[in-house]
Structures are given as structure tokens and as C-alpha cells.
Amino acid sequence: QALLDGVKPGDYVLIQFGHNDQSIEKPDRYTPEADYRANLIRFVTDVRQRGATPVLMTPVARRRFDALGRLLDSHGIYPDIVRELAAERQVLLIDMKRRSEAVIQEAGEQGSKKLFLWLESGIDVNYPQGVQDNTHFSPAGAQRMAVEFAAGLHGTELPLAQRLLPAPPSSVSAAPPPSIRS
């Protein structure tokens, strides 16, 4: 509600959920698929009612590889729900799952550690024992995901895209943007 109270006509609101919602083994985080969809519809509706533009984003990939070095999916149906809802409600979609998967797969199992919080002990005061986190990005990984987001925004019909610097390099080709309703 605090976010919505601050939304003004002409604002852009980025909506990205699903990273924790699919965690059925964690009841405090899990959101059933129907509730997840209903929540996204509510967020889109609330943002539009305030004269702002919602932008839906799929959740980013986690760093999980199989024995052959292929990235494994960890979000199940949740990204598809976002994609379907974006098409149904004519909301711009930035598919961060596909973009992040391409970046992580290209970096490979070892190289992708630099994109995530993988720290040896004694390196960081916040993680004195070190950390091997395959969910949360390192500063370098967060910056790379920001580049992917900007690349996804380029070429869309949103006036916001015109305010970006020239398109950054991306390993992912942008899908044609849907038509946008303000």
C-alpha cells in the first residue's frame, strides 16, 4: 500500500514476483499458482488505476546446473503465468528469466559464480565464514542483470525507453514488444 500511495500518473512500476512464491517447501513464502496470478492482476489493476504504467518481469534464474553443465529451471510454471498475464492484459513484459538464463548459461558453471554471492571466508565482513549463494547476485551480477533489463526495455513503445543511453550489449535478442496500453 505504501508503494501505491506514492504512485502518480506517468510513473512506471516494475512488478516482479515469483522467485520465492514457487517455494512450496517453504510455507511462509509459497503462493499457490491461482493466488499468484490473482495478485499480479491486482497489482497491474492498481497501478493502472493510478494512471501509471505497469511493467511485468519474470523472475530471474537461479544458478543451478545439471551434471552436463546445463542450467536447470527452478521456477516451474510461475514465469509462464507472468507471460500469459502480460499478453492477456497488454502489459509490457521484460522476460528476465530468459535473459538471466542466457547470461548464466553463457558464463558456465564456474564463471557464473562471479555473478552470485560466492565469497571465500575472510573476504567480506558480512560473510566472515564465506558464502555460496546461488540465488542472490553479487554487485557484478546485479549490474549485468540491470544491463539485461535495459536491453529488454530498448525498442519498446514506452517513452521511458527513449531516456536510456544507447542499447547496451546483451547476449539475448529482444523479442518483439507487445502493444502497450497506457
N, C-alpha and C positions, 0 to 999 in steps of 0.2 A: 504494500500500500504506500509506503514511503516513496518508492520509486515513482509510482503512478501519480502521486500528489505533486511531484516535481516535473512531470511531463507537460510540455507546451506544444501547441500547434507548430508544425515544421520540424520537430525533433525526430531523430531516428532512434529506435530502441532495438538493440540486438538481443535476440531471445535464443538461448542455447541451454538446453537441458538434456538429460539422458545419460550422462556419464555415471551418475550414481543411481538413477531411477531403476535401471535394469538389474541392480544387485539384489536378487531375490534372497540370497543367503544373508543379507543384512536388512532385517525388517525395519530398522529405523530409517533406512534410505530408500527402500523399494517402493515403487509406484506401479501398480498394475497398468497394463497397456491401455485399457479404456480410460482410466483416470489420467494417465499421461497425456493422451490425446485431448481429453476434455480440458485439462489445464492449459495446454498450448492454445486451444481455441479461445479460452477465456483471456489469455494474455494478449493474443492478436486483437480480439474484440475490444478489450480495454484500451489498448494503445490507439487503435483507430478512433475510438470514441473521443479521445482527447485531441484528435487532429494530427497525430504523429504517425510516422511510418514504421511499422514493424519489419524487421529483417530476421528471418528464421535461419538458424545454423544447426547443422547436425553436430553431435558430439565428436570431439577429436579422438583419434585412435590411441590405444594403449600400446606399449612396447611389449608385445608377446609374439614370439616366433616359434614355429614348429621345428622338428628335427632337420628339415630340409632348408631352413632359413627363410621360410615364407611367413609373413605377418599373419597372425590369427585375429579373427574378429572377436570382440568382447562385448559388443553392444546389442547383438541379436536384432530384433525387429524394430527397435526404437529409432534408428536413423531413417528407416523406411516410413515410419509414421510421420516424421517431420517432413520428408519429401512429399508424401501424399497430401498432407495438410497444406503445404506451400502451394501445390498445384490446385487443390480444391478452392482455397481461399485467395488465390492470386497474390501470394506474398513472396517477395524476393527470397530466394534460398541461396545461401553460401554453404556448399557441401564440404564442411571442414573434415568430415570423416574421410572422404575420398582423398582430399588434398593432403591431410596429415598421413594417411596410409602410404601415399606415393612417396612422400618425403622420408618417412621412416624406413620403408622398404628399400628405397634407393641408398640410404645410409648404411643399411645392413645391420645385422645383429650386433656387431661390435661397435661400428661407427655411430649407431643411433644412441648409444649410451651417453654421448655428449649432449644430446638433445633433452635428456631427462636428468633428474636429480640422482646421479650416480657419483658419489663422493667417497674418497678414501677417508679413514679415520684421521683426525688431527688436521684436516683441511679447512673445515668450516666450524665456527663456534656454535652454530645452531644444530650441527650434527657431529658432536665430538667423537662418536663411535663410527661415523660414516653413515652412508645411506645408499640403498639400491631401490629407488622408487621408479617404477615403470609406468606410472600414471601422471605424475606432475612434471612439467617441463622445467628445465634449467633456464637461466636467463637467455642463453643462446637458442634454446628450443622455443621459448616463448617469442623471441624475436623472429624466428623462422616461421612460426605459425602466424604472426602478425603480417609477414610478407605474403603468406598464402591467402590470408583474409583480404588484404588489399588487392591482390591479383584477382581474386574472385569478384571483388566489387568493381574493378575496372571493366568497362564495356557494358555496364548495366545502364538502365534508363534513369537511375537515381541521380538527382543533382549533386548529391554528396560525392559521387564518383569523379565529378569534374574538379573537385577540390583536392584530389590526390596528386602526388607527384607522378611523373611518367611511370608506366607499369613496371613493377619490379620483376626480376627474373623469377620464374616459377617452373617447377618440374611437372606441373599439372596443367593440362589445357583446360581452359574455361568452357563450360557448357553454355550454350546459348541461353541468355536470360529470359525468364518468363515475362509476360507483360505485367506491368506494375500498376496497381491502383493506389492512389494516394489516400 
